[in-house]
Amino acid sequence: MVIAIEVGIVLSSFVLMKRMSESTTIKLAEDLFSNQNDVSDKLFEDELPVLPKGVTMYELNGALFFGAAQTFQDTISRLQVKPKVLILRMRHVPFIDATGIYTLKEVIKKFEDHKTTIVLSGVNRQVLEDLEGADIYSVLSKENLTNSIDKALERAAQVLEEK
């Protein structure tokens, strides 16, 4: 009986991790603008009518943990044309683990090699503490970590002026 309970707990843990990784989404802002069916997407569209030329934005939804980190990296890496500024809107990322942080750092380094500046937007306090604890500022300057989309767009405009 004890073994059956332990096996059940382990199996349910795997099912939970699979479901969590499947619920994590990474959407290109243009895809959100073209989708008129979802209320949350309409709110997103109302908040941000136009992105400046040379700026691309992805919105991350869900936990960025080892189960979803590879999907995140693959999606971001598939960008055909590297923008001058890439905004990663993380307002709906409730937590991030070590694998997620490592993947995020690798993505930042890769895009930096292509002369693309990454700006993180809307990072919640817990995720910010985890990022700071993992020394995110070794690959990302402090001004590229903003608490709102408006500040991220201001920062993107500054970067575009500098380039």
C-alpha positions as CSV (number, residue, x, y, z in Angstrom):
1,M,0.0,0.0,0.0
2,V,2.8,2.4,0.9
3,I,4.6,1.7,-2.4
4,A,1.4,2.3,-4.3
5,I,0.9,5.7,-2.7
6,E,4.6,6.7,-3.4
7,V,4.2,5.6,-7.0
8,G,1.0,7.6,-7.3
9,I,2.6,10.7,-5.9
10,V,5.6,10.4,-8.3
11,L,3.3,9.9,-11.3
12,S,1.0,12.8,-10.3
13,S,4.1,15.0,-10.0
14,F,5.1,14.2,-13.6
15,V,1.5,14.9,-14.8
16,L,1.6,18.2,-12.9
17,M,4.9,19.2,-14.5
18,K,3.7,18.3,-17.9
19,R,0.5,20.3,-17.6
20,M,2.4,23.3,-16.2
21,S,4.9,23.2,-19.1
22,E,2.0,23.0,-21.6
23,S,0.3,25.9,-20.0
24,T,3.3,28.2,-20.4
25,T,3.0,30.2,-23.5
26,I,5.2,32.6,-25.4
27,K,3.3,34.8,-27.8
28,L,4.6,37.4,-30.3
29,A,2.8,40.7,-29.8
30,E,1.7,40.8,-33.5
31,D,-0.1,37.4,-33.0
32,L,-1.9,39.0,-30.1
33,F,-2.9,42.0,-32.2
34,S,-4.4,39.8,-34.9
35,N,-6.5,37.6,-32.5
36,Q,-9.8,39.3,-31.9
37,N,-11.5,36.4,-30.0
38,D,-9.9,36.5,-26.5
39,V,-10.8,39.3,-24.0
40,S,-7.3,39.3,-22.4
41,D,-5.7,39.7,-25.9
42,K,-8.0,42.7,-26.5
43,L,-6.9,44.3,-23.3
44,F,-3.3,43.7,-24.3
45,E,-4.1,45.3,-27.7
46,D,-5.7,48.3,-26.1
47,E,-2.7,48.8,-23.8
48,L,-0.2,48.8,-26.7
49,P,-1.5,49.9,-30.0
50,V,1.8,50.2,-31.9
51,L,5.4,49.0,-31.4
52,P,8.1,51.2,-32.8
53,K,9.9,50.0,-35.9
54,G,12.9,47.8,-34.8
55,V,11.2,46.6,-31.7
56,T,9.7,43.1,-31.3
57,M,7.8,42.0,-28.2
58,Y,6.9,38.6,-26.8
59,E,4.6,38.0,-23.9
60,L,5.4,35.1,-21.6
61,N,2.5,33.5,-19.6
62,G,3.1,30.9,-17.0
63,A,6.0,29.6,-15.0
64,L,9.4,29.7,-16.6
65,F,10.8,26.5,-15.1
66,F,12.8,23.5,-16.4
67,G,9.7,22.0,-18.1
68,A,9.1,25.2,-20.2
69,A,12.6,26.6,-20.5
70,Q,13.4,24.8,-23.7
71,T,10.1,25.8,-25.4
72,F,10.9,29.4,-24.4
73,Q,14.4,29.2,-25.9
74,D,13.3,27.5,-29.1
75,T,10.5,30.1,-29.7
76,I,12.7,33.1,-29.1
77,S,15.6,31.6,-31.1
78,R,13.3,31.1,-34.2
79,L,13.2,34.9,-34.9
80,Q,14.3,35.2,-38.5
81,V,15.1,38.9,-38.4
82,K,16.8,40.0,-35.3
83,P,15.2,43.3,-34.0
84,K,17.2,46.1,-32.5
85,V,15.2,45.7,-29.3
86,L,13.4,42.7,-28.0
87,I,10.9,43.2,-25.2
88,L,10.1,40.2,-23.1
89,R,6.9,41.0,-21.2
90,M,6.9,38.9,-18.1
91,R,3.9,40.2,-16.1
92,H,2.2,36.8,-16.1
93,V,5.3,34.8,-15.0
94,P,4.6,33.7,-11.4
95,F,7.9,32.0,-10.8
96,I,11.2,31.1,-12.4
97,D,13.6,28.3,-11.5
98,A,17.4,27.9,-12.0
99,T,16.9,26.4,-15.4
100,G,14.6,29.2,-16.5
101,I,17.1,31.8,-15.3
102,Y,20.0,30.0,-17.1
103,T,17.9,29.8,-20.3
104,L,17.0,33.5,-20.0
105,K,20.7,34.5,-19.5
106,E,21.7,32.4,-22.6
107,V,19.0,34.0,-24.7
108,I,20.2,37.5,-23.6
109,K,23.8,36.6,-24.5
110,K,22.8,35.2,-27.8
111,F,20.8,38.3,-28.8
112,E,23.6,40.6,-27.5
113,D,25.9,38.8,-30.0
114,H,23.4,39.8,-32.7
115,K,23.4,43.4,-31.4
116,T,19.8,43.1,-30.1
117,T,19.1,44.6,-26.7
118,I,16.6,42.7,-24.5
119,V,14.3,44.6,-22.2
120,L,12.4,42.7,-19.5
121,S,9.0,44.2,-18.6
122,G,6.6,43.7,-15.8
123,V,8.7,41.3,-13.8
124,N,7.0,40.5,-10.4
125,R,8.9,40.9,-7.1
126,Q,9.6,37.2,-6.5
127,V,10.9,36.6,-10.0
128,L,13.0,39.8,-9.7
129,E,14.5,38.6,-6.5
130,D,15.3,35.2,-8.1
131,L,16.9,37.0,-11.1
132,E,18.9,39.3,-8.9
133,G,20.1,36.4,-6.7
134,A,21.3,34.7,-9.9
135,D,23.2,37.8,-10.9
136,I,21.1,38.7,-14.0
137,Y,22.9,42.1,-14.1
138,S,26.0,40.3,-15.3
139,V,24.2,39.9,-18.7
140,L,21.5,42.6,-18.6
141,S,22.0,46.2,-17.6
142,K,19.7,47.5,-14.8
143,E,17.9,50.0,-17.0
144,N,16.8,47.1,-19.3
145,L,14.7,45.6,-16.5
146,T,11.5,47.7,-16.2
147,N,8.4,47.3,-14.1
148,S,5.8,48.3,-16.8
149,I,5.3,48.2,-20.5
150,D,5.4,52.0,-20.7
151,K,8.9,52.1,-19.2
152,A,10.0,49.2,-21.4
153,L,8.8,51.2,-24.5
154,E,10.6,54.3,-23.2
155,R,13.8,52.3,-22.7
156,A,13.4,50.8,-26.2
157,A,13.1,54.3,-27.7
158,Q,16.3,55.3,-25.9
159,V,18.1,52.2,-27.2
160,L,16.9,52.9,-30.7
161,E,18.2,56.5,-30.5
162,E,21.6,55.3,-29.3
163,K,21.9,52.8,-32.2
